[in-house]
Amino acid sequence: MPETSLTDLFNDFNNLCVLIIGDVMVDAYVWGRATRLSPEAPVPVVHVARTENRLGGAANVALNVQALGATPLLCAVIGTDAGGDQLLQLLHERDLPADGLIRSAARPTTVKQRILAHGQQLLRIDSEIETDLNAEEAEQLLAAYDDLLVRADVVIFEDYDKGVLSEAVITECIARARQHGIPTVVDPKKKNFLAYRHCTLFKPNLKELREGLKLEFGEPNTDRAGFEAAVARLREELTPEMVLVTLSEYGVFAQQAAEKTYLPAHLRIISDVSGAGDTVISIAALCVALGRPAAFTAALANLGGGLVCEQVGVVPVEKQRLLEEAQEAGL
């Protein structure tokens, strides 16, 4: 893609509205120093230096969409608890809309607290619930989804198996998007892996592909036939227009119709892989909304996912740096 049209594409991102539905969460970080073991148990004692709360899950996808210049529309269910208050405050601080969020006294807000010392994560504490929404919550969620859908150019399903995206909700949301001619892109998890029938783009990683299909196959560099058979099974089950599989150190794979594309991972100094999938799905969604083919979508998303892995913690992609690297790569 010539440099001028690549610049035009990035400018076109600014005109898009992206509806993100799924599991939002707070990523909490505690940084400190560990210089001795506790006398109470064989665990390190961490002296806290600083703490920070960040947007995670579907909320981090919204941050990535915003960082790329598009307008995010967030649709989710959170608790009427301190975690929910923190999440709303974080959205407000980053000028992200919260009008599509439903609050429920029956569900705690997902908070993942990470304890880090000397550049390493020592422990993660998760406060959450994983049961499906009750009937009232699902009805409220779908009403909020309908209100936002009329403004959307593309829908992202950000599934972390926390219960917001039940099979019934997924089926209904995809059907309503299809009725409006709005493309749907999916970042799946294991529980409802095969519920996303007729989506536009489906983006699992290798682990999710194996678990979701209950298939065993080798790494794509040593068992390409087994891997591609799994992708063929996936396409038969879900009939997506595009499949994008992130392959970790092996890069990414994309397929649209009969065209298959393998792209190697870019050599980088990896600090933290947290949030890389959020960046990949955000870039993919914008490309799909603008009608870009799977091969180009995979190449740009692969670049973006690698960029955020160079930073510690869950952080959004930097649009200008992504554009520069895409130009250097000749996309």
KETISE-108227 format. One record per residue (C-alpha): x, y, z. Coordinates in steps of 0.1 Angstrom, whole numbers, plus 5000, padded with zeros to 4 digits. Example, Ala and Ser with C-alpha at 12.3 -4.5 7.8 and 13.67 -1.06 7.14 Angstrom:
% KETISE-108227
512349555078/513749895071/
% end
This chain:
% KETISE-108227
500050005000/501750334990/502750575017/500250845007/497250605009/498550465042/498450815056/494950855042/493950535058/495150655092/493350985087/490150785079/490450615113/489350955127/485950935111/484950595126/482850495155/483550165171/481149985194/482949765219/480849515239/482149275264/484049245297/485549565311/487949555341/490349755361/494049665359/495649765392/499349775397/501449775429/505149845423/507649795451/510849645464/511349295477/514449265499/513448985524/511148695529/508248715553/508648545587/505048425584/505348235551/508048165524/506948465504/508648795496/507749115515/507049395490/507549755502/505149955481/506650245461/503650335440/500250215428/498250275396/494850185382/494450135344/491550045322/491549675311/489649435290/487149595267/487949925283/491549895271/490249815237/488350145239/491550325248/493350165218/490450275195/490650625209/494450625205/494050535168/491850835163/488450665162/485450725186/484850425210/481350345222/481650105253/478849865262/479249645293/478049565328/479949665360/479149655397/477849915421/481149885440/484450065445/485849885414/482950025393/483550375407/487250345399/486450235363/484050515357/486550765371/489250625347/486850655318/486151015327/489851105331/490450975296/487351135280/485850795272/482050765272/480250555298/476650595287/476650225275/477650085309/475049905330/475549895368/474449595388/474449535425/474649155418/477949165399/481349285412/483449485388/486449275376/489649405392/493049245385/495749355409/499349285400/502149295425/505549375408/509049415422/512349445404/510749435370/508949105377/505349025385/505248835418/501448785422/498148865406/494848895426/491548875407/488349005421/485548895397/482548685389/482148455358/478448365358/476248475329/474148795332/470648745346/467648815324/467249175336/470949255331/470949105296/467849305286/469449625299/472649545280/470849475247/468949805251/472149995256/473649805226/470749905204/471150275213/474850265204/474650045173/472950305151/476150525155/478650245150/480750155119/481949835133/481349625165/484049455186/483149165208/485749155236/485248835255/487048745287/484648475299/483348695327/479748635318/478748955300/478848785265/476548485270/475648275240/472248435238/473648785240/476348715213/473748565189/471448855193/474149125190/475548975158/472148935143/471249295150/474549425136/474049215104/470549365100/472149715100/475049605077/477649665104/480649435104/481549245136/485049145148/485548905177/488248855203/487048525217/487648315248/486947945254/483447935269/481448065240/484048015213/481647865188/478748115195/480148375171/478548245139/478448475109/480848735123/483048935099/486448865115/487348615141/490648655160/491748375183/495248295195/496747945192/495747845227/492147965221/491947785188/493047455204/490747485234/487747635215/487747355189/488947085213/491646995188/495346905193/497847015167/501447125167/503047465163/502347625129/506047615120/506247235125/502647125118/501247355092/498847095079/497347035114/497047405121/495347475087/492947185093/491947355126/491347685108/489347505081/487247355109/486747695125/485647845092/483147565087/481647615121/481447995122/481548095085/483448425092/484548635063/488048655077/490148465103/493048615120/495148395143/497848545165/500748295167/502848465195/506548425185/505548285151/503648605141/500148595127/498048405102/495148545082/492648385058/489948545036/488248315012/490948084998/493848335004/496148245033/498748475047/501548395072/503448695086/506448645109/506748825143/508849145143/512049125164/511449335195/512549365231/509549215248/508749365282/505149255287/502649085264/499649215284/497149405262/498749305229/495549125219/493549435227/495649635203/495449375176/491649355177/491349745177/493549785146/491749495129/488349645135/489249975120/490749805089/487549595086/485349905089/487250055060/487149745038/490749655040/491649295030/492649035056/496349025045/496849405051/494749395082/496949115097/500149295088/499149625104/497649455135/500849245138/502949565139/500749725165/500649415188/504449405188/504749775196/502749755229/504749445240/507749675244/506149855273/505349725308/501649685316/498549725296/498950035274/497350155242/499250175209/500850495197/499250595164/502150805150/504750535158/502550265142/502150475111/505950535109/506650165113/503950065088/505550305063/509050165069/507649815064/506149915031/502549835040/
% end
